[in-house]
């Protein structure tokens, strides 16, 4: 299945890319991040000791916050779009 990932704002500079498409067989977002994306992005957004997303980061699946779906255990399907946002501030 094909999964597209886009990172925003400061994450782009940190990982060195804006958007990627993966051809994978991951069952859920956590497996996808851990087994497929891995490396720098995973190290930045995840608490590896607890296996949890750091609270300052937001992940949207097809425009919906995964906190209101199944969290990191949200199932993936072909053509899903994952957007990852770093903390933002302003006023």
TORFI-563195 format. One record per residue (C-alpha): z, y, x; residue in one letter. Coordinates in steps of 0.1 Angstrom, whole numbers, padded with zeros to 4 digits, always signed. Example, Ala and Ser with C-alpha at 12.3 -4.5 7.8 and 13.67 -1.06 7.14 Angstrom:
<rs>
+0078-0045+0123a/+0071-0011+0137s/
</rs>
This chain:
<rs>
+0000+0000+0000x/-0006+0036+0011x/+0023+0060+0013x/+0018+0097+0022x/+0047+0116+0039x/+0049+0154+0043x/+0076+0172+0062x/+0084+0209+0057x/+0097+0240+0075x/+0116+0233+0107x/+0111+0195+0104x/+0074+0200+0113x/+0083+0215+0147x/+0110+0188+0153x/+0087+0158+0147x/+0054+0174+0158x/+0034+0167+0126x/+0031+0180+0091x/+0017+0151+0071x/+0010+0114+0077x/-0003+0085+0057x/+0009+0050+0063x/-0005+0016+0052x/+0027-0005+0047x/+0045-0031+0028x/+0080-0015+0025x/+0100-0022-0006x/+0121+0010-0008x/+0125+0044+0008x/+0152+0033+0032x/+0131+0004+0045x/+0101+0026+0048x/+0120+0052+0069x/+0138+0026+0090x/+0110+0002+0097x/+0078+0023+0094x/+0085+0060+0101x/+0114+0053+0125x/+0118+0072+0157x/+0123+0109+0158x/+0122+0117+0120x/+0146+0088+0112x/+0170+0100+0139x/+0170+0135+0126x/+0175+0129+0089x/+0197+0098+0088x/+0233+0090+0097x/+0225+0058+0115x/+0261+0046+0115x/+0264+0048+0078x/+0227+0041+0070x/+0227+0072+0047x/+0205+0103+0045x/+0223+0133+0060x/+0234+0155+0031x/+0216+0186+0042x/+0182+0169+0038x/+0163+0163+0006x/+0137+0137-0001x/+0114+0139-0031x/+0093+0110-0043x/+0062+0122-0063x/+0080+0155-0069x/+0113+0140-0081x/+0146+0141-0061x/+0155+0106-0051x/+0192+0115-0058x/+0182+0112-0095x/+0161+0080-0090x/+0176+0052-0069x/+0185+0071-0038x/+0173+0055-0006x/+0169+0022-0026x/+0142+0039-0048x/+0113+0014-0049x/+0079+0024-0035x/+0045+0017-0049x/+0009+0023-0038x/-0001+0060-0035x/+0035+0073-0035x/+0040+0107-0019x/+0073+0114+0000x/+0083+0150+0008x/+0112+0156+0031x/+0129+0190+0032x/+0153+0203+0059x/+0182+0226+0050x/+0170+0261+0040x/+0188+0294+0038x/+0181+0328+0029x/+0190+0355+0005x/
</rs>
